[in-house]
Amino acid sequence: IPKDPFLDAYNIWIQSQIEFSRVDNLSASGASKYDELDRIWEVGAEAVDLMADISPSSPEGLAALAHVIFAYHGPNDDPGSAAYSEAIKYTDIRLLENLGRACAPRWFLSPLLA
């Protein structure tokens, strides 16, 4: 079975999200921290640009696409919060959430989305 090329770009994006959170949570501040955050953000943005031009060719690729779409267009609040509960009332957000759950129910509401 050939590997889904969408997943290569997705994995780069996921790693950039993890690294961005790690660097952002450091107590240090200043220009070097923000330069590093900008660099990491750019890596993630380039991966998203790649994903926009690649159609997933596997169930895992489709799940990854659902995750990226939800991350960009879903609520940015913790899933248990009042703000999340308010945002999830909108039909389009519920549809995105359902798509993600259908594609990958085990990881859909990952810490990266919270």
PAMIFI-928075 format. One record per atom (N, C-alpha, C, O): x, z, y. Coordinates in steps of 0.05 Angstrom, whole numbers, plus 5000, padded with zeros to 4 digits. Each point is the difference from the previous one (the first is absolute). Example, Ala and Ser with C-alpha at 12.3 -4.5 7.8 and 13.67 -1.06 7.14 Angstrom:
<lumfis>
526451564886 498250005024 501850005024 502150135000 497249735021 501650015024 498550145022 501050045022 
</lumfis>
This chain:
<lumfis>
501750004976 498350005024 501850005025 501750185003 497949625014 501749995024 499350235019 497750095002 504350015012 499650225019 498549905024 500549775010 497850395001 498549945024 501850035024 500850225006 499849565009 501850025023 498850175023 501550105016 495949934984 498850175020 501050294998 500450135020 500149964956 500950274995 502850065011 500650225007 501149574994 502650045012 499850085030 501250205009 497149655006 499650075028 498650265003 500650165018 497549904964 498550255001 501950244996 499850205014 502049774967 501850224995 501950065024 500650235006 500249555008 501650045024 498350155021 501050185013 496549744990 498250135019 499650304994 500250175017 499349884957 499650284991 502550175007 499850225010 502549674983 502550155005 500450045030 501050215009 498249605008 500350035029 498150225010 500650145018 497049874970 498150215008 501050284993 499850195016 501449834960 501150264991 502350085018 500250225009 501649594996 502450055017 499150065029 501250185012 496849684998 499150055028 499050295002 500750145018 497749944962 498950285000 502350204999 499950215013 502049744970 502350184996 501550035027 500550235008 500249555004 501550025025 498450115022 501050165017 496449774985 498350105021 499650304998 499750145020 500449974956 499650294996 502650165004 499950254999 502349635006 502550145006 499750145026 498749905019 502550334984 499850155024 501649885023 499550055024 502449784969 501749885021 498349815017 497949904991 503050065033 498749815018 502149855015 502450054996 496849775021 502049855015 500049714993 498549914983 503249955032 500049714997 500749904972 498949814991 503050334996 500849904973 497750034980 499749824983 498850395019 497650034982 498049785005 499049874981 500550075044 498049805007 501049724994 498449824993 504250135009 501149754992 499749964970 499449784991 501150434994 499649994971 497149954992 499449844983 498750295031 497249964995 499249715006 498549884985 502650015037 499449725007 501149814978 498749814993 503750254997 501149834979 498350014975 499549794987 499750455005 498450034976 497349865004 499049874982 499850175041 497449875006 500349704998 498249874989 503950025020 500549714999 500249904971 498949794993 502450364990 500249934972 497249994988 499449814985 499050395021 497350004989 498349775011 498549884985 501850075041 498549785012 500849734988 498249834996 504350134998 500949754987 498849984972 499349784992 500550444994 498950004973 497049935002 499049844983 499650265037 497249945003 499649705007 498249874990 503650035027 499949715006 500349834975 498749804996 503250294986 500449864975 497450014983 499249804989 499650445009 497650044984 497749825010 498449914985 501550055042 497949845011 500249704991 498049865002 504350074989 500449724991 500249974970 500449774990 499250444995 500149994971 497450104988 499050215007 499849634975 497650094987 500850164975 501749914984 497150325012 500650164976 499349844975 498049855000 503550184979 499549854975 499750194976 500349914977 499150345029 499650204978 498150215010 499550035024 499350124957 498350225009 501550215017 498950115019 503749934975 501650195015 500449895029 500050155019 500449594983 500349885026 497550025017 500150055024 497649914963 497450035013 499650295010 499150055022 501750144961 499850285007 501850065024 499350155018 503149744982 501950045022 498849885026 500250125021 498649644977 498849885024 497850185011 499850045024 498550074958 497850185009 501250245014 498950095020 503350024970 501350235012 501049945028 499650155018 501749624985 501049925026 497749965020 500250095023 497749774969 497849965017 498750265009 499450045023 500350154958 498850265007 501950155018 499150135019 503549864976 501950145017 499949905029 500350155019 499249594985 499949885027 497250035013 499950025024 498049974960 497349995012 498350244993 497850035011 503150144971 498450244993 500650235019 501649975018 497150254977 500650245018 502850104997 501249984978 499950125043 502750115000 500150304997 502050135004 495749984988 499850294999 500250104971 499749844981 500850425015 500150114973 497349964987 497950045012 502049884962 497549954986 498050235001 497649954999 503250305003 498250225001 499150085028 498450185002 502749695018 499450095027 497349905011 498849824989 500350315032 497549925013 500249725011 498149854999 504250085012 500349735012 499949794978 498849795005 502350264972 499949814978 497149974991 499049784995 499650455002 497149994992 498449845020 498149864992 502550165033 498649845021 500649704997 498349835001 504350114996 500949724998 498849864975 499349775001 500650384977 499149884975 497049954999 499049884981 499650205040 497149935002 499649715005 497849894994 504249975018 499749725006 500249834975 501750044983 496449775015 499849844976 502649854994 500849994976 500549895044 502449854994 502250184989 501649914983 498650335027 502150194990 499350084971 501850024983 495750035011 499250074973 500549774981 500950054977 498749715032 500649774983 502949984994 500849954977 500950095043 502950004996 500850224980 501649954982 497350295021 500650224983 499249934971 501450064981 496249835016 499049934973 501849784987 500550014976 500449805040 501849804989 502650134990 500949934978 500250245037 502450144992 499650164975 501750004982 496150155016 499450164976 499649824976 501050074978 497749715025 499549814978 502649884990 500449964976 501549995042 502549884993 501950204988 501549944981 498650305030 502050194991 499050285004 500950145019 497249964965 498850265005 501950234999 499550215012 502749774973 501850234997 501650065025 500650235006 500149575010 501750055023 498849935027 501350035020 496249884980 499049895025 500250195023 500849925022 498450334975 500250195023 502650154998 500050254997 502149605004 502750124998 500850155025 498749975021 503350204978 501050135024 500849815022 499950085024 500849684969 500749815021 497649935018 500449935023 497250084966 497649945015 499150235016 498449975020 502450274973 499050245013 501550055026 499550195014 
</lumfis>
